[in-house]
């Protein structure tokens, strides 16, 4: 193998037919099987799912063959499903781990090998390093234990399992689903050609709601979009909400663990605003109390809500693998990140777009407010907050130069505001006198530099982002 397999924020991702090949997927599967055996988790079995990307079902079957070849009982989804369904299944089966063949929100030419621990959480940095070691040992020796799928099915080492029905039942119990089905809302859903196709319809249909789904079929090319539910990719959804005078638009990413919200005016509610709205719903409408877990890229509105409702707020580096352990430890009411992924108490320790969408709808139903009015209500409590980010691709060899450039910059002011504090918890973060913040950090899954900001004045967003870009020299 030309390149070692490197596990990033959420497993391993690579370009299909370049590094993401059947051979390398077999090495990943063998490495994870060896890890499970070393930890004594192999006897508990494993759950495997996949998304709608090119050949994902074949890569998943290949993974199942390797698990069977290693004597590990495998529950394999017979269809594309969201990542949270695999997590729900592995917890229900008390499996030793899970694998999802998906590259989440990445462009169409990518695929990935997501791994989940027996607790359902994303693999930690320590586990990731262990698995990576086993994977590259398998790759260097070329040794893979494998049983043909037909034989594995016949011997019941692999079993096709419906991972959807019980999961949807669980989701339905999180809210008053009957009242939501009869809320009379006009809802437009953009499944972004991802694994969430049809699921909101199953949860919200059959009553008085009017549901329209776009990009709800399989198309591995993701024509015209990347399957990431952020404003640049949701122009069609936004236009349709306005044209049809819909109450709300909701979009899910490639493996349906993230959500994007379009308000009734066609405006994108940013991921940070959505996170704060979900926290406010849980705290005020449902009266829940407990910790909130956020990443460094997430909103400072959560800190203010923590003060108002007297609940602790904990901060982590980027990645749900950092959020989930604290989420479990503190029995948090919500844990989430800037990417649009949020997890909830009483559900799985994983981001999940479906309960997030239902909670936003229930927030609307119980308050009688449209999404834009909910945002105004939130701002009335914590003050206005506006956010954006820019993503800059860079040559891999330039990484160290960028780090050195930003490290040496030590700016005293950014976009006309004094820098009052800095930290390097995950990247370079600058706190400004007007309570704005700027963060510069590298993506953990692709050669991209991300620049983020949140500020109280909408007209300062782009100014701060541009100042951040100038610091990087890109």
C-alpha distance (Angstrom), angle and dihedral (degrees) to the residues before:
residue distance angle dihedral
X1 . . .
X2 3.82 . .
X3 3.81 98.5 .
X4 3.80 128.1 34.9
X5 3.78 113.7 -118.5
X6 3.81 109.5 -109.1
X7 3.78 121.5 -161.7
X8 3.80 113.4 -144.5
X9 3.81 136.1 -178.9
X10 3.80 95.4 -39.6
X11 3.80 108.0 11.7
X12 3.80 127.4 -68.7
X13 3.80 127.3 -31.4
X14 3.78 129.5 178.3
X15 3.80 143.2 154.7
X16 3.81 113.4 -76.5
X17 3.83 113.6 -107.2
X18 3.79 90.6 7.7
X19 3.81 105.0 69.8
X20 3.81 97.6 -24.5
X21 3.80 96.9 79.8
X22 3.80 134.5 141.8
X23 3.79 88.8 -105.7
X24 3.80 93.0 55.3
X25 3.81 92.5 43.6
X26 3.81 87.8 54.6
X27 3.81 89.2 52.1
X28 3.82 90.1 50.1
X29 3.79 90.9 49.4
X30 3.80 92.5 47.2
X31 3.79 91.2 48.1
X32 3.80 92.2 50.6
X33 3.82 90.4 46.0
X34 3.81 89.7 52.4
X35 3.80 90.1 49.2
X36 3.82 91.4 50.6
X37 3.80 90.5 49.8
X38 3.79 92.5 48.0
X39 3.81 89.9 52.7
X40 3.79 95.0 43.7
X41 3.81 91.8 -116.1
X42 3.79 97.3 115.9
X43 3.82 93.9 89.1
X44 3.79 90.1 62.3
X45 3.79 94.1 62.6
X46 3.79 131.2 -134.7
X47 3.83 138.1 -101.1
X48 3.81 119.6 -137.4
X49 3.79 128.6 -168.1
X50 3.80 137.7 161.7
X51 3.79 144.2 -163.1
X52 3.82 134.3 -126.7
X53 3.79 97.7 -86.5
X54 3.78 121.9 124.8
X55 3.83 110.2 -62.2
X56 3.82 93.1 -14.2
X57 3.81 90.8 140.2
X58 3.81 89.6 53.7
X59 3.79 93.0 48.6
X60 3.82 88.9 49.2
X61 3.81 90.7 50.7
X62 3.81 89.4 50.0
X63 3.79 89.4 52.5
X64 3.82 90.1 49.8
X65 3.82 90.8 51.1
X66 3.80 90.5 55.4
X67 3.80 92.7 47.6
X68 3.81 89.9 50.1
X69 3.79 89.8 48.1
X70 3.79 87.8 56.7
X71 3.80 92.8 50.6
X72 3.81 94.0 -107.8
X73 3.79 116.1 142.5
X74 3.78 109.1 -124.3
X75 3.80 133.0 -158.5
X76 3.81 106.8 -159.3
X77 3.78 123.9 -169.5
X78 3.83 112.3 -125.0
X79 3.82 91.1 -146.9
X80 3.80 141.8 27.5
X81 3.81 111.2 -74.1
X82 3.81 138.6 171.4
X83 3.79 119.7 -90.2
X84 3.84 92.4 -113.2
X85 3.82 90.0 61.2
X86 3.79 90.4 59.2
X87 3.80 90.0 49.2
X88 3.82 91.1 48.5
X89 3.81 89.8 50.5
X90 3.80 96.8 47.6
X91 3.81 89.3 51.1
X92 3.81 92.3 47.1
X93 3.81 90.4 49.4
X94 3.81 93.1 39.9
X95 3.77 87.2 -128.7
X96 3.78 124.3 178.3
X97 3.79 92.6 -118.0
X98 3.76 147.0 -39.9
X99 3.79 141.3 -116.9
X100 3.79 127.5 -156.4
X101 3.79 120.9 -170.5
X102 3.80 101.0 -143.0
X103 3.77 142.3 112.8
X104 3.80 90.4 -152.4
X105 3.82 108.1 -151.9
X106 3.82 98.1 -4.5
X107 3.83 120.6 121.0
X108 3.81 119.5 -81.8
X109 3.79 97.4 -94.1
X110 3.80 91.4 62.8
X111 3.78 130.9 81.8
X112 3.76 132.1 174.2
X113 3.79 149.6 -157.0
X114 3.82 107.9 -132.6
X115 3.79 116.9 -169.0
X116 3.79 129.2 -158.7
X117 3.81 128.2 -165.2
X118 3.80 123.6 -128.8
X119 3.81 89.3 -94.4
X120 3.80 89.4 59.0
X121 3.80 94.9 -111.5
X122 3.79 127.6 124.6
X123 3.77 111.2 -90.0
X124 3.79 113.8 -87.4
X125 3.79 122.2 -122.0
X126 3.82 89.4 -101.3
X127 3.81 93.7 50.6
X128 3.79 90.1 43.2
X129 3.82 90.1 55.6
X130 3.81 91.0 48.7
X131 3.80 93.9 48.6
X132 3.80 91.1 45.3
X133 3.81 89.3 53.5
X134 3.82 91.9 52.7
X135 3.80 91.6 44.6
X136 3.78 94.3 53.7
X137 3.80 91.1 44.0
X138 3.80 88.3 57.0
X139 3.80 89.9 46.9
X140 3.81 93.5 49.5
X141 3.81 93.3 49.8
X142 3.79 96.9 35.0
X143 3.80 88.8 -137.1
X144 3.81 113.7 146.9
X145 3.80 127.4 160.5
X146 3.78 109.0 -143.3
X147 3.80 137.8 170.7
X148 3.84 120.1 -166.3
X149 3.80 110.2 -106.2
X150 3.82 94.8 -121.1
X151 3.79 90.6 54.1
X152 3.82 92.2 44.4
X153 3.80 90.5 51.9
X154 3.79 91.6 47.6
X155 3.81 91.1 50.8
X156 3.82 90.1 44.2
X157 3.77 92.5 -122.9
X158 3.80 84.8 124.0
X159 3.79 120.6 39.6
X160 3.78 126.7 -175.4
X161 3.79 107.3 -130.4
X162 3.80 132.2 -171.8
X163 3.79 101.5 -126.0
X164 3.80 95.2 176.5
X165 3.82 110.6 66.1
X166 3.81 100.5 60.0
X167 3.79 90.6 38.8
X168 3.81 92.6 55.4
X169 3.78 88.8 47.1
X170 3.79 88.7 55.2
X171 3.82 91.5 49.0
X172 3.81 91.2 49.8
X173 3.80 90.7 56.0
X174 3.81 93.2 56.4
X175 3.82 92.1 72.8
X176 3.80 138.2 16.5
X177 3.79 91.0 -83.5
X178 3.80 94.5 -179.6
X179 3.80 91.9 58.5
X180 3.80 90.6 45.5
X181 3.82 91.7 51.7
X182 3.79 87.9 54.3
X183 3.80 98.3 42.3
X184 3.81 90.9 109.7
X185 3.79 93.3 -131.1
X186 3.78 126.6 156.7
X187 3.80 101.8 -135.5
X188 3.79 127.3 -178.0
X189 3.79 115.9 -160.1
X190 3.79 125.2 -162.5
X191 3.81 109.4 -163.9
X192 3.82 90.4 -178.9
X193 3.84 90.2 -138.8
X194 3.79 87.0 -67.5
X195 3.78 138.9 132.6
X196 3.80 92.6 -86.2
X197 3.81 91.9 74.0
X198 3.80 111.3 140.4
X199 3.80 97.8 -2.4
X200 3.80 99.0 108.3
X201 3.80 87.5 48.3
X202 3.81 89.9 55.4
X203 3.80 91.4 49.1
X204 3.81 99.5 41.5
X205 3.80 104.0 27.6
X206 3.78 129.9 93.0
X207 3.80 95.7 57.7
X208 3.80 136.6 64.9
X209 3.81 98.0 -56.7
X210 3.80 119.6 109.8
X211 3.79 108.8 -138.6
X212 3.79 126.3 -166.6
X213 3.81 119.8 -179.2
X214 3.80 123.9 -163.8
X215 3.80 128.7 -171.9
X216 3.79 84.9 16.8
X217 3.79 99.0 143.1
X218 3.77 132.8 76.4
X219 3.79 114.3 -84.6
X220 3.83 113.3 150.3
X221 3.82 90.2 -166.3
X222 3.84 91.1 67.0
X223 3.82 87.6 -146.4
X224 3.77 113.5 -139.2
X225 3.81 96.2 -3.5
X226 3.75 146.8 59.6
X227 3.81 107.9 -126.5
X228 3.80 93.4 -114.0
X229 3.84 115.4 116.7
X230 3.80 98.6 -131.7
X231 3.80 129.2 122.5
X232 3.85 100.1 -92.0
X233 3.83 90.4 55.4
X234 3.81 96.8 45.0
X235 3.81 102.7 61.6
X236 3.80 93.0 114.8
X237 3.80 91.6 49.5
X238 3.80 91.3 47.6
X239 3.81 92.5 50.4
X240 3.80 92.0 48.6
X241 3.80 92.8 50.7
X242 3.81 89.0 55.6
X243 3.82 95.1 42.4
X244 3.80 94.2 49.0
X245 3.82 93.8 37.7
X246 3.79 87.2 -127.3
X247 3.79 123.1 179.6
X248 3.79 94.8 -128.0
X249 3.80 144.8 -13.9
X250 3.80 123.4 -139.0
X251 3.79 128.2 -170.1
X252 3.81 131.1 -170.6
X253 3.79 127.4 -160.2
X254 3.80 130.0 -123.3
X255 3.81 96.3 -72.1
X256 3.83 94.8 25.5
X257 3.78 98.4 -120.7
X258 3.82 92.9 115.9
X259 3.78 131.7 58.0
X260 3.79 138.1 -159.1
X261 3.81 123.9 -162.0
X262 3.82 128.4 -149.9
X263 3.80 115.6 -165.6
X264 3.82 125.2 -135.3
X265 3.82 90.2 -91.8
X266 3.80 93.1 55.9
X267 3.80 94.4 -104.1
X268 3.80 121.2 138.6
X269 3.80 113.4 -119.5
X270 3.79 102.2 -144.1
X271 3.77 121.3 -120.0
X272 3.81 90.5 -110.4
X273 3.79 92.1 51.2
X274 3.80 90.4 47.6
X275 3.80 90.7 51.6
X276 3.80 91.5 51.8
X277 3.82 91.1 46.9
X278 3.81 91.0 52.3
X279 3.81 91.1 49.2
X280 3.81 90.7 48.3
X281 3.81 90.8 49.8
X282 3.79 92.1 52.6
X283 3.81 94.0 44.2
X284 3.78 100.5 41.9
X285 3.81 109.7 22.1
X286 3.80 97.5 35.7
X287 3.78 96.2 29.0
X288 3.80 93.2 -134.5
X289 3.77 120.9 160.7
X290 3.76 128.9 -161.5
X291 3.78 143.1 93.7
X292 3.79 126.2 -44.3
X293 3.82 118.4 -144.1
X294 3.80 119.1 -156.0
X295 3.79 137.5 168.8
X296 3.80 126.0 -125.7
X297 3.82 89.6 -101.0
X298 3.78 93.3 54.7
X299 3.77 130.2 95.2
X300 3.78 129.1 -68.8
X301 3.82 86.2 -146.5
X302 3.80 85.9 83.2
X303 3.79 90.7 60.6
X304 3.80 89.3 53.2
X305 3.81 91.8 48.1
X306 3.79 88.4 49.7
X307 3.80 89.1 55.6
X308 3.81 93.8 46.4
X309 3.81 96.0 47.7
X310 3.80 95.5 32.4
X311 3.80 97.5 -121.7
X312 3.82 126.5 135.4
X313 3.79 120.8 -106.0
X314 3.81 119.5 -156.0
X315 3.80 125.0 -165.4
X316 3.81 128.4 -150.0
X317 3.81 139.1 175.4
X318 3.81 116.6 -86.8
X319 3.79 116.2 -69.9
X320 3.76 133.7 69.0
X321 3.79 87.4 -116.5
X322 3.82 85.2 74.7
X323 3.80 94.6 40.6
X324 3.82 97.7 49.5
X325 3.84 99.5 60.7
X326 3.81 91.4 52.1
X327 3.80 89.6 42.2
X328 3.81 89.1 58.3
X329 3.81 96.1 37.9
X330 3.81 94.6 53.3
X331 3.82 96.7 33.2
X332 3.80 85.7 -125.2
X333 3.79 121.9 -160.9
X334 3.81 90.4 -137.6
X335 3.77 139.8 3.0
X336 3.77 124.9 -173.8
X337 3.75 151.8 140.6
X338 3.78 143.2 -136.1
X339 3.80 92.7 -93.8
X340 3.81 91.7 77.1
X341 3.80 96.6 -99.9
X342 3.80 119.8 130.1
X343 3.81 132.6 175.1
X344 3.79 126.3 -158.8
X345 3.80 138.9 -150.7
X346 3.80 112.6 -104.5
X347 3.79 91.9 32.5
X348 3.83 134.1 67.0
X349 3.84 123.2 -48.0
X350 3.79 88.7 -113.3
X351 3.77 139.4 88.6
X352 3.79 111.0 -89.7
X353 3.79 127.5 -178.0
X354 3.81 96.3 -163.3
X355 3.82 100.7 65.2
X356 3.81 88.3 38.8
X357 3.80 90.0 57.0
X358 3.79 93.4 44.6
X359 3.81 91.4 49.3
X360 3.81 92.0 52.9
X361 3.81 89.3 50.4
X362 3.78 91.3 47.4
X363 3.81 89.9 49.2
X364 3.82 87.1 55.3
X365 3.80 92.8 45.8
X366 3.78 97.2 47.9
X367 3.81 95.6 45.2
X368 3.80 98.9 34.7
X369 3.81 88.5 -131.1
X370 3.80 129.0 135.5
X371 3.83 116.2 -127.7
X372 3.82 93.3 -99.2
X373 3.80 89.2 51.2
X374 3.80 90.7 50.8
X375 3.79 88.2 54.8
X376 3.80 90.8 50.4
X377 3.80 88.8 49.2
X378 3.81 90.1 51.9
X379 3.82 92.2 48.4
X380 3.79 88.6 50.3
X381 3.80 87.5 62.9
X382 3.81 103.3 37.6
X383 3.80 104.8 17.3
X384 3.83 126.6 -108.4
X385 3.80 116.7 -50.3
X386 3.80 125.4 -175.5
X387 3.77 126.5 -171.7
X388 3.78 142.2 -176.8
X389 3.77 140.0 153.9
X390 3.77 137.2 -156.6
X391 3.80 125.4 -148.0
X392 3.79 119.3 -146.8
X393 3.79 122.9 -168.2
X394 3.78 115.7 -144.2
X395 3.81 138.8 179.2
X396 3.80 109.3 -91.3
X397 3.79 91.4 -125.6
X398 3.84 90.6 58.9
X399 3.82 94.4 63.2
X400 3.81 97.6 95.5
X401 3.80 91.9 45.1
X402 3.81 90.7 54.2
X403 3.80 91.6 49.3
X404 3.80 91.6 49.4
X405 3.82 92.0 46.9
X406 3.81 94.3 52.5
X407 3.80 92.4 40.8
X408 3.79 91.9 54.7
X409 3.80 95.1 43.6
X410 3.84 96.6 75.4
X411 3.81 92.3 175.0
X412 3.81 117.7 -152.6
X413 3.80 91.3 -156.7
X414 3.80 136.8 15.7
X415 3.81 123.3 -156.4
X416 3.80 90.3 -13.3
X417 3.82 96.9 -50.2
X418 3.80 126.0 108.3
X419 3.82 117.5 -110.4
X420 3.81 105.5 -125.4
X421 3.79 100.3 175.0
X422 3.80 141.2 7.2
X423 3.79 136.1 -167.9
X424 3.79 139.5 179.1
X425 3.80 100.6 -152.4
X426 3.81 88.6 130.6
X427 3.78 113.2 -7.0
X428 3.81 123.6 -31.5
X429 3.81 115.6 -42.4
X430 3.79 124.7 -174.3
X431 3.82 123.1 -166.7
X432 3.81 115.1 -156.3
X433 3.79 131.8 -150.7
X434 3.82 92.6 -110.3
X435 3.86 89.6 57.2
X436 3.80 92.8 -103.0
X437 3.79 119.1 132.8
X438 3.81 135.8 -156.0
X439 3.80 125.0 -160.8
X440 3.80 128.9 -170.7
X441 3.81 116.5 -169.9
X442 3.79 142.5 146.7
X443 3.80 122.0 -109.4
X444 3.79 113.5 -110.6
X445 3.80 93.7 -144.0
X446 3.82 107.7 40.2
X447 3.85 140.5 19.5
X448 3.80 93.9 -87.7
X449 3.78 132.3 125.0
X450 3.80 112.3 -147.0
X451 3.79 124.5 -155.2
X452 3.82 117.1 -166.4
X453 3.77 135.9 -177.4
X454 3.79 140.2 176.2
X455 3.79 120.8 -169.2
X456 3.78 140.6 161.8
X457 3.81 95.6 -119.5
X458 3.77 121.2 61.9
X459 3.81 93.7 -149.0
X460 3.81 90.6 59.5
X461 3.79 96.7 57.7
X462 3.80 97.5 85.3
X463 3.81 92.9 38.6
X464 3.80 91.5 57.7
X465 3.81 92.6 44.2
X466 3.81 90.7 51.1
X467 3.79 90.4 49.8
X468 3.81 88.6 51.9
X469 3.78 91.2 50.8
X470 3.79 90.5 51.8
X471 3.81 89.9 53.8
X472 3.83 89.8 57.4
X473 3.80 94.4 49.0
X474 3.82 91.7 -133.7
